[in-house]
Amino acid sequence: MIKMNVQRYDVLITSAGVASAVNVISSLRSAPDVQLRIVAGDMDPLAPGLFLADSSYVLPPISESGYIEKLNIIAQKEKLDYLIPIFSREIELVSSRIDTLRDNGLKCMVPGTSSLSIVNDKKKFSKWLISKGIPGPVPIDPNEGPYPLFVKPRRGSSSKGARLVPSMGELGDVDITSNVFQEYIEGKEYTIDFLASENHELMAAVPRERIEVKDGKAVKTRTVTLPEGVDILRKIVKDLQYKGPGNLQVIKGKKGLMVIELNPRFAAGGLPLATASGPNMPLMLLEMLSKGTIDPVMEYRSNLIMVRYLSNIFIEERNGSLKRI
């Protein structure tokens, strides 16, 4: 029997070499009753996501001036309607050139440049939280203390460069201008994977406990019930005028729930768990771009545990091109 009115999505997914891209592709592939064609791009010809797609392209570096034009050329050639950028720096570029992409028929939803300028600078985000009365770690002058304190780069991801400093003598040669110094918060860490609409409404939110983390990514994680975290997230999305995917990191300790940072992208560690628990956020994103408005999916399966492991893709070079076998 032929299924009628099956929704079709022809989508370009970039930065296909990072774990988040593989997660997005896997989530979309898991959706039933959807006709899907994925074209993937990355500057690395061996990026794993390229071999999970229906078609693929090796892209120039994001820093090249013609990067956005290259995306438009691929979209026109492949007759694509949607773009999902994955990497942080690329999301910033796409946000600044969103009108160019839309003028060429490529639909995309990423946070606006004003939102990104705040969340991608941890010092700015900390000040913004204070201005909105949202609980977060107190900024500390490293020359005065008190210690211990926590230091992390103003810009960065995957917890690179973040560390606990027990005393001033252990601070070392740290550039004060390029780092953020905050009170050290003891407690349990949670991440809320979420999706926000064009109108800055929370469309899905799945809180999870990070049981074990490697290289800044959760490898063992469990969905939890965290209504106070979702309430704070809803306020942040509205006040920040945020749209698109993201993940909010919080710590629950003696002072209650404290907001640590917001990453404006699909999570590398938790998206498969969020999808398995209920809302397929990559698919919801495409549905919003296609239909304009959809119903929120705020229900999810709590206490669902995900244990991650490495998998493999085997590739063979044939007649000068790489093919998955």
Secondary structure, DSSP 8 states (H G I E B T S, - for coil): ---SS-EEEEEEE--TTSHHHHHHHHHHHT-TTEEEEEEEEESSTT-GGGGSSSEEEE---TTSTTHHHHHHHHHHHHT--EEE--SHHHHHHHHHTHHHHHHTT-B-----HHHHHHHTSHHHHHHHHHHTT-----B--TTT--SSEEEEESS-STTTT-EEE-SGGG--S--STTEEEEE---EEEEEEEEEE-TTS-EEEEEEEEEEEEETTEEEEEEE---HHHHHHHHHHHHHHT--EEEEEEEEEETTEEEEEEEESS--TTTHHHHHHHS--HHHHHHHHHHHS---------TT-EEE-------EEEETTEEEE-
